[in-house]
Amino acid sequence: MRRVPRVAGTPAAACARGVLESRPLVHAIVLITAEPARITALASDIADLEGVSAAYSVAGDEDIVVVVRVSDHESLADLVTGSIAAQPGVLRTRTLIAFRVYSQADLESI
């Protein structure tokens, strides 16, 4: 069976039929470097922001990884620069914007 690449925010069934959803989502991953003493509180606070699907504390070069799903790039810019980067204890952010989703998971239910 051939896998059909999914456009970010588009249901799998719609991609299989070649039909695009009328309101695709912008999916992004935000990598955060934070003050060590603030990691737990930051991850919790950021997870509560509208547009944030999940926030993870992680090992490695970054301290927190945030999964974001918003309606458009303007909303992404507002969320990252106005809400996430403005949090006390955030030292640096890097944002990765998804072009397509290749996950087996059904993102419609999220």
C-alpha positions as CSV (number, residue, x, y, z in Angstrom):
1,M,0.0,0.0,0.0
2,R,1.4,3.4,-1.0
3,R,1.5,6.1,1.7
4,V,0.1,9.4,0.7
5,P,1.9,12.4,2.2
6,R,-0.4,14.6,4.3
7,V,-0.5,18.3,4.1
8,A,-0.2,19.6,7.7
9,G,-3.7,19.8,9.2
10,T,-5.4,17.8,6.5
11,P,-7.3,14.7,7.4
12,A,-5.9,11.4,5.9
13,A,-9.1,10.6,4.2
14,A,-9.2,14.0,2.5
15,C,-5.6,13.5,1.2
16,A,-6.5,10.0,-0.1
17,R,-9.3,11.5,-2.1
18,G,-7.2,14.5,-3.2
19,V,-9.5,17.0,-1.4
20,L,-8.0,19.6,0.9
21,E,-9.6,20.7,4.1
22,S,-11.0,24.2,4.0
23,R,-9.0,25.3,7.2
24,P,-5.6,23.6,7.3
25,L,-3.6,24.0,10.5
26,V,-0.1,25.2,10.8
27,H,2.0,22.6,12.7
28,A,5.2,23.6,14.4
29,I,7.7,22.4,17.0
30,V,9.2,25.0,19.3
31,L,12.6,24.2,20.9
32,I,13.2,26.1,24.1
33,T,16.3,26.7,26.1
34,A,15.4,27.8,29.6
35,E,16.8,28.7,33.0
36,P,17.2,25.3,34.8
37,A,15.2,26.4,37.8
38,R,12.2,27.4,35.6
39,I,11.9,24.3,33.4
40,T,9.1,22.6,35.2
41,A,7.0,25.7,35.7
42,L,7.6,26.9,32.2
43,A,6.6,23.6,30.6
44,S,3.4,23.6,32.6
45,D,2.6,27.3,31.9
46,I,3.3,26.9,28.2
47,A,1.2,23.7,27.9
48,D,-1.8,25.8,29.0
49,L,-1.4,28.3,26.2
50,E,-4.0,28.2,23.4
51,G,-2.6,26.6,20.3
52,V,-0.1,24.4,22.3
53,S,-0.9,20.7,21.9
54,A,1.9,19.5,24.2
55,A,5.0,20.6,26.1
56,Y,7.8,18.2,27.0
57,S,10.8,18.6,29.3
58,V,13.6,16.8,27.5
59,A,17.3,15.9,27.8
60,G,19.7,17.4,25.2
61,D,20.6,20.8,23.9
62,E,17.1,22.2,24.5
63,D,15.1,22.0,27.7
64,I,11.5,22.0,26.5
65,V,9.9,20.9,23.3
66,V,6.5,22.3,22.4
67,V,4.1,21.0,19.8
68,V,2.0,23.8,18.3
69,R,-1.1,23.6,16.1
70,V,-2.6,27.0,15.1
71,S,-4.8,28.3,12.3
72,D,-2.3,30.4,10.4
73,H,1.3,31.7,10.4
74,E,0.3,35.0,12.0
75,S,-1.1,33.1,15.0
76,L,2.1,31.1,15.2
77,A,4.2,34.3,15.2
78,D,2.0,35.7,17.9
79,L,2.1,32.6,20.0
80,V,5.9,32.1,19.8
81,T,7.1,35.7,20.1
82,G,4.3,37.1,22.2
83,S,3.5,34.3,24.6
84,I,6.2,31.6,24.6
85,A,9.4,33.7,24.2
86,A,8.0,36.3,26.6
87,Q,7.7,33.8,29.5
88,P,10.1,34.5,32.4
89,G,13.0,32.0,32.2
90,V,12.9,31.5,28.4
91,L,16.5,32.1,27.2
92,R,16.1,31.1,23.5
93,T,13.5,29.6,21.1
94,R,13.9,27.9,17.8
95,T,10.8,27.2,15.7
96,L,10.5,24.4,13.1
97,I,7.4,24.7,10.9
98,A,6.1,21.4,9.4
99,F,5.5,21.3,5.6
100,R,3.7,17.9,5.7
101,V,2.7,15.3,8.3
102,Y,3.7,11.7,7.7
103,S,2.5,10.3,11.0
104,Q,0.4,7.2,11.3
105,A,-1.5,8.8,14.1
106,D,-4.9,10.3,13.4
107,L,-4.4,14.0,14.1
108,E,-8.1,14.8,13.6
109,S,-8.8,13.6,17.1
110,I,-6.3,15.9,18.7
